[in-house]
């Protein structure tokens, strides 16, 4: 029996943080997540651009930004801009990336990296040729519960992981995003991609993917809103992701757990358990030789929104100054996108799919 090691759920900023940042896309996520996180950590956001000039002006006024760019060209021509934070629909990202890296900018991209694997691979190629640093905003890796679980796993607290689970049963207000209601793909590409990426950060890449997708009776959304995904690993480890966006009973839950040969870590995903208001994640753990009624409750201090959003930007800044690789760089995130496509192929074919076979 041993107490868990100390954990710290706060994302860490690198030594240099005064890079000039410009925003492309001024929708909700930028206003309630990106910019509040950057302001809280004193980052230097110069201005913003949106195809809807009114949205850009409103965002600039709300957050005290000095510049509203009239075009992407104008933004990229600004010599003070070093990092372009892109928050647009994924099918627009390839063209923006190709133009931005040609202008010698580093980028933080919205997830998913792309809709199609081919466009994702083209982004990776463009970034490599230009020698720029590009990260993808898979910020769930920096949420309190996932960050703490990853530290416990790395410390050997649970032994060899044998079972990972993420279960989310909520009522998602898809009316907030009308374009998502009409999307031919929904949960896995735009929501459960977070869970797939988070699991990759905890235990690595699976060998096999098995997925089942369904819809709620009478739902307004075109695509899948109820999904089950099983990831199989050569070691015998299995991961389960079970998601239902149409739990209309009022009895919601959003939980994660990691079981291993030596212990267990489990907790709640605060943002989803209390969506949209959000709350802190919770986490507790015990080892196999602890008395059965003994749990160690670990204190968490950060919210998914907005606090985790500093994690991806901090990782990008660290990579720029150290000439390293961002934690969620485009090449790594292409594997997350391949995993998303493996889910859709499995669901469509009614069979398990090898991740290594999903290359295009």
MOBEL-V319252 format. One record per run of one state. SS is the DSSP state (@ for helix, = for strand, . for the rest). FROM is the first residue (numbers start at 1). TO is the last residue. If there is no record, write none. Layout:
ss: {SS	SS}
from: {FROM	FROM}
to: {TO	TO}
This chain:
ss: {.	=	.	@	.	=	.	@	.	=	.	@	.	=	.	@	.	=	.	@	.	=	.	@	.	@	.	=	.	=	.	@	.	@	.	@	.	=	.	=	.	=	.	=	.	=	.	=	.	@	.	=	.	=	.	@	.	=	@	.	=	@	.}
from: {1	20	25	28	41	44	50	53	64	67	69	72	77	83	87	90	103	106	110	117	131	134	137	139	143	144	155	161	170	171	172	174	177	178	182	187	204	208	215	226	233	238	245	246	247	253	261	263	269	270	274	282	288	296	299	309	323	329	330	350	353	355	358}
to: {19	24	27	40	43	49	52	63	66	68	71	76	82	86	89	102	105	109	116	130	133	136	138	142	143	154	160	169	170	171	173	176	177	181	186	203	207	214	225	232	237	244	245	246	252	260	262	268	269	273	281	287	295	298	308	322	328	329	349	352	354	357	360}
